[in-house]
Amino acid sequence: MKLSSQIKPISFLKAHAAEIVRKLGEQREPLIITQNGEAKVVIQDIASYEQTQETLAMLKILALGNRQIEEGKVQPAADVVKRIRQSRQAR
């Protein structure tokens, strides 16, 4: 993906909104909108946005897991299974 071809001024967005929305859905590449020569916003199709959010959620879960491992807040799976079986038998 070449971002330089995906940078447009806000005036382009105003004049071509429908076309931009259609192309975003087809190409699944983000569009960077500039205002006064500075990048201000990124526009992307909903499917790409949802995929990005799911990826971020997974990365957060992995980071939390790594932090718990570093802090020693983990137990061997065999111990956990044994404890669950014992609690079920006690019922």
NUZATOR-226502 format. One record per residue: residue number from 1; chain; z, y, x negated of N, C-alpha, C, O in turn. Coordinates in nm, 2 decimals, padded with zeros to 4 digits. Example, Ala and Ser with C-alpha at 12.3 -4.5 7.8 and 13.67 -1.06 7.14 Angstrom:
% NUZATOR-226502
   num   chaine      n.w      n.v      n.u     ca.w     ca.v     ca.u      c.w      c.v      c.u      o.w      o.v      o.u
     1        A    00.78   -00.57   -01.32    00.78   -00.45   -01.23    00.78   -00.33   -01.32    00.85   -00.33   -01.42
     2        A    00.71   -00.22   -01.28    00.71   -00.11   -01.37    00.79    00.00   -01.29    00.80    00.11   -01.34
% end
This chain:
% NUZATOR-226502
   num   chaine      n.w      n.v      n.u     ca.w     ca.v     ca.u      c.w      c.v      c.u      o.w      o.v      o.u
     1        A    00.00   -00.12   -00.09    00.00    00.00    00.00    00.00    00.12   -00.09    00.09    00.14   -00.18
     2        A   -00.10    00.21   -00.07   -00.11    00.33   -00.15   -00.06    00.45   -00.06   -00.12    00.49    00.03
     3        A    00.06    00.49   -00.10    00.13    00.60   -00.02    00.05    00.73   -00.02    00.06    00.81    00.07
     4        A   -00.02    00.76   -00.13   -00.09    00.89   -00.14   -00.19    00.91   -00.03   -00.22    01.02    00.01
     5        A   -00.24    00.80    00.02   -00.34    00.81    00.14   -00.27    00.82    00.27   -00.33    00.84    00.37
     6        A   -00.14    00.80    00.27   -00.06    00.80    00.39    00.03    00.93    00.40    00.13    00.92    00.47
     7        A   -00.01    01.03    00.34    00.06    01.16    00.34   -00.02    01.26    00.42   -00.13    01.29    00.38
     8        A    00.04    01.32    00.52   -00.04    01.41    00.61    00.05    01.53    00.64    00.17    01.51    00.66
     9        A   -00.01    01.65    00.66    00.07    01.76    00.70    00.11    01.75    00.85    00.04    01.68    00.93
    10        A    00.21    01.83    00.89    00.26    01.82    01.03    00.15    01.87    01.13    00.14    01.82    01.24
    11        A    00.06    01.95    01.08   -00.05    02.00    01.17   -00.15    01.88    01.20   -00.20    01.88    01.31
    12        A   -00.16    01.79    01.11   -00.25    01.67    01.13   -00.18    01.59    01.24   -00.25    01.53    01.33
    13        A   -00.05    01.57    01.23    00.03    01.50    01.34    00.01    01.56    01.47   -00.02    01.49    01.57
    14        A    00.02    01.69    01.48    00.01    01.76    01.61   -00.13    01.74    01.67   -00.15    01.73    01.79
    15        A   -00.23    01.74    01.58   -00.37    01.74    01.63   -00.42    01.60    01.66   -00.51    01.58    01.73
    16        A   -00.36    01.50    01.60   -00.41    01.36    01.61   -00.30    01.26    01.65   -00.31    01.14    01.60
    17        A   -00.20    01.30    01.73   -00.09    01.21    01.76   -00.13    01.07    01.81   -00.09    00.97    01.77
    18        A   -00.22    01.07    01.91   -00.26    00.94    01.97   -00.33    00.85    01.87   -00.31    00.73    01.87
    19        A   -00.42    00.91    01.79   -00.49    00.83    01.69   -00.39    00.78    01.58   -00.40    00.66    01.54
    20        A   -00.29    00.86    01.55   -00.19    00.81    01.45   -00.11    00.70    01.50   -00.09    00.60    01.43
    21        A   -00.07    00.71    01.63    00.01    00.60    01.69   -00.07    00.47    01.69   -00.02    00.36    01.66
    22        A   -00.20    00.48    01.73   -00.29    00.36    01.73   -00.30    00.30    01.59   -00.29    00.18    01.57
    23        A   -00.33    00.38    01.49   -00.35    00.33    01.35   -00.22    00.27    01.30   -00.22    00.17    01.22
    24        A   -00.10    00.33    01.33    00.02    00.28    01.28    00.04    00.13    01.33    00.09    00.05    01.26
    25        A    00.01    00.11    01.46    00.02   -00.02    01.52   -00.08   -00.12    01.45   -00.04   -00.24    01.44
    26        A   -00.19   -00.08    01.42   -00.29   -00.16    01.36   -00.27   -00.19    01.21   -00.27   -00.31    01.16
    27        A   -00.24   -00.09    01.13   -00.23   -00.10    00.99   -00.09   -00.14    00.94   -00.07   -00.19    00.83
    28        A    00.01   -00.11    01.02    00.15   -00.14    00.99    00.19   -00.08    00.85    00.27   -00.14    00.78
    29        A    00.14    00.04    00.83    00.18    00.12    00.71    00.25    00.25    00.75    00.20    00.31    00.85
    30        A    00.35    00.29    00.69    00.42    00.41    00.73    00.33    00.53    00.70    00.24    00.53    00.61
    31        A    00.36    00.64    00.77    00.29    00.77    00.75    00.40    00.87    00.71    00.50    00.89    00.78
    32        A    00.37    00.94    00.60    00.46    01.05    00.56    00.41    01.18    00.60    00.30    01.22    00.58
    33        A    00.50    01.25    00.67    00.46    01.39    00.73    00.52    01.49    00.64    00.64    01.49    00.61
    34        A    00.44    01.59    00.60    00.49    01.70    00.52    00.50    01.83    00.60    00.43    01.85    00.70
    35        A    00.59    01.91    00.56    00.61    02.05    00.62    00.63    02.14    00.51    00.72    02.13    00.43
    36        A    00.54    02.24    00.50    00.54    02.34    00.40    00.53    02.27    00.26    00.60    02.31    00.16
    37        A    00.45    02.17    00.25    00.43    02.10    00.13    00.53    02.00    00.08    00.52    01.94   -00.02
    38        A    00.64    01.98    00.16    00.74    01.89    00.13    00.75    01.77    00.22    00.73    01.79    00.34
    39        A    00.77    01.66    00.17    00.78    01.54    00.26    00.91    01.56    00.35    01.02    01.59    00.30
    40        A    00.89    01.54    00.48    01.00    01.56    00.57    01.04    01.44    00.65    01.16    01.41    00.67
    41        A    00.94    01.36    00.70    00.97    01.25    00.78    00.87    01.13    00.75    00.76    01.15    00.69
    42        A    00.92    01.01    00.78    00.83    00.89    00.77    00.82    00.84    00.91    00.92    00.82    00.98
    43        A    00.70    00.81    00.95    00.67    00.75    01.08    00.62    00.61    01.06    00.53    00.59    00.97
    44        A    00.67    00.51    01.14    00.62    00.37    01.13    00.61    00.31    01.26    00.68    00.35    01.36
    45        A    00.54    00.20    01.27    00.53    00.13    01.40    00.66    00.05    01.43    00.74    00.03    01.33
    46        A    00.68    00.02    01.55    00.81   -00.04    01.59    00.83   -00.18    01.53    00.94   -00.21    01.49
    47        A    00.73   -00.26    01.52    00.74   -00.39    01.46    00.79   -00.38    01.31    00.88   -00.45    01.27
    48        A    00.73   -00.29    01.24    00.78   -00.27    01.10    00.92   -00.22    01.09    01.00   -00.26    01.01
    49        A    00.95   -00.12    01.18    01.09   -00.07    01.19    01.19   -00.18    01.22    01.29   -00.19    01.15
    50        A    01.16   -00.26    01.32    01.25   -00.37    01.35    01.27   -00.47    01.23    01.38   -00.52    01.20
    51        A    01.16   -00.50    01.16    01.16   -00.59    01.05    01.25   -00.53    00.94    01.33   -00.60    00.87
    52        A    01.23   -00.40    00.92    01.31   -00.33    00.82    01.46   -00.34    00.85    01.54   -00.36    00.76
    53        A    01.49   -00.31    00.98    01.63   -00.32    01.02    01.69   -00.46    01.01    01.81   -00.47    00.97
    54        A    01.61   -00.56    01.04    01.66   -00.70    01.02    01.68   -00.73    00.87    01.78   -00.80    00.84
    55        A    01.60   -00.68    00.79    01.61   -00.70    00.64    01.74   -00.63    00.59    01.81   -00.69    00.51
    56        A    01.76   -00.51    00.64    01.88   -00.44    00.59    02.01   -00.51    00.64    02.10   -00.52    00.57
    57        A    02.00   -00.56    00.76    02.12   -00.63    00.81    02.15   -00.76    00.73    02.26   -00.79    00.70
    58        A    02.04   -00.83    00.69    02.06   -00.95    00.61    02.11   -00.91    00.47    02.20   -00.98    00.42
    59        A    02.06   -00.80    00.42    02.11   -00.76    00.28    02.26   -00.72    00.29    02.33   -00.74    00.20
    60        A    02.30   -00.66    00.40    02.44   -00.62    00.42    02.53   -00.74    00.42    02.64   -00.75    00.36
    61        A    02.48   -00.85    00.50    02.56   -00.97    00.50    02.57   -01.04    00.37    02.68   -01.08    00.33
    62        A    02.46   -01.04    00.29    02.46   -01.09    00.16    02.56   -01.02    00.07    02.63   -01.07   -00.01
    63        A    02.55   -00.88    00.07    02.64   -00.80   -00.01    02.79   -00.83    00.03    02.87   -00.84   -00.06
    64        A    02.82   -00.84    00.16    02.95   -00.87    00.20    03.00   -01.01    00.14    03.11   -01.02    00.10
    65        A    02.91   -01.10    00.15    02.94   -01.24    00.10    02.97   -01.23   -00.05    03.06   -01.30   -00.10
    66        A    02.88   -01.16   -00.12    02.90   -01.15   -00.27    03.04   -01.08   -00.30    03.11   -01.12   -00.39
    67        A    03.07   -00.98   -00.22    03.20   -00.91   -00.24    03.32   -01.00   -00.22    03.41   -01.00   -00.29
    68        A    03.31   -01.08   -00.11    03.41   -01.18   -00.08    03.43   -01.28   -00.19    03.54   -01.32   -00.22
    69        A    03.32   -01.33   -00.24    03.32   -01.42   -00.36    03.39   -01.36   -00.48    03.48   -01.42   -00.54
    70        A    03.35   -01.24   -00.51    03.41   -01.17   -00.62    03.56   -01.15   -00.60    03.64   -01.15   -00.70
    71        A    03.61   -01.12   -00.48    03.75   -01.10   -00.45    03.82   -01.23   -00.43    03.95   -01.23   -00.41
    72        A    03.76   -01.34   -00.44    03.82   -01.47   -00.42    03.86   -01.51   -00.28    03.95   -01.59   -00.26
    73        A    03.79   -01.45   -00.19    03.82   -01.47   -00.04    03.73   -01.58    00.01    03.68   -01.57    00.12
    74        A    03.72   -01.69   -00.06    03.64   -01.80   -00.02    03.71   -01.93   -00.03    03.81   -01.94   -00.11
    75        A    03.67   -02.03    00.04    03.73   -02.16    00.04    03.62   -02.26    00.03    03.51   -02.24    00.09
    76        A    03.65   -02.37   -00.03    03.55   -02.48   -00.03    03.52   -02.53    00.11    03.61   -02.54    00.19
    77        A    03.39   -02.55    00.14    03.35   -02.60    00.27    03.43   -02.72    00.32    03.46   -02.73    00.43
    78        A    03.45   -02.81    00.23    03.52   -02.94    00.26    03.66   -02.91    00.31    03.71   -02.97    00.41
    79        A    03.73   -02.81    00.25    03.86   -02.77    00.30    03.86   -02.71    00.44    03.94   -02.74    00.52
    80        A    03.76   -02.63    00.46    03.75   -02.57    00.60    03.72   -02.67    00.70    03.78   -02.67    00.81
    81        A    03.63   -02.76    00.67    03.59   -02.87    00.77    03.72   -02.96    00.80    03.74   -02.99    00.91
    82        A    03.79   -02.99    00.69    03.91   -03.07    00.71    04.01   -03.00    00.80    04.07   -03.06    00.89
    83        A    04.03   -02.87    00.78    04.13   -02.79    00.86    04.08   -02.78    01.00    04.17   -02.79    01.09
    84        A    03.95   -02.77    01.03    03.90   -02.76    01.17    03.92   -02.90    01.23    03.97   -02.90    01.35
    85        A    03.90   -03.01    01.16    03.92   -03.14    01.22    04.06   -03.16    01.25    04.10   -03.22    01.36
    86        A    04.15   -03.12    01.17    04.30   -03.14    01.19    04.34   -03.05    01.31    04.42   -03.10    01.39
    87        A    04.29   -02.93    01.33    04.33   -02.85    01.44    04.28   -02.91    01.57    04.34   -02.90    01.67
    88        A    04.16   -02.97    01.57    04.11   -03.03    01.69    04.19   -03.16    01.73    04.21   -03.18    01.85
    89        A    04.23   -03.23    01.63    04.31   -03.35    01.66    04.45   -03.32    01.71    04.51   -03.39    01.78
    90        A    04.50   -03.20    01.67    04.63   -03.16    01.71    04.63   -03.12    01.86    04.74   -03.11    01.92
    91        A    04.52   -03.09    01.92    04.51   -03.05    02.06    04.54   -03.16    02.15    04.54   -03.14    02.27
% end
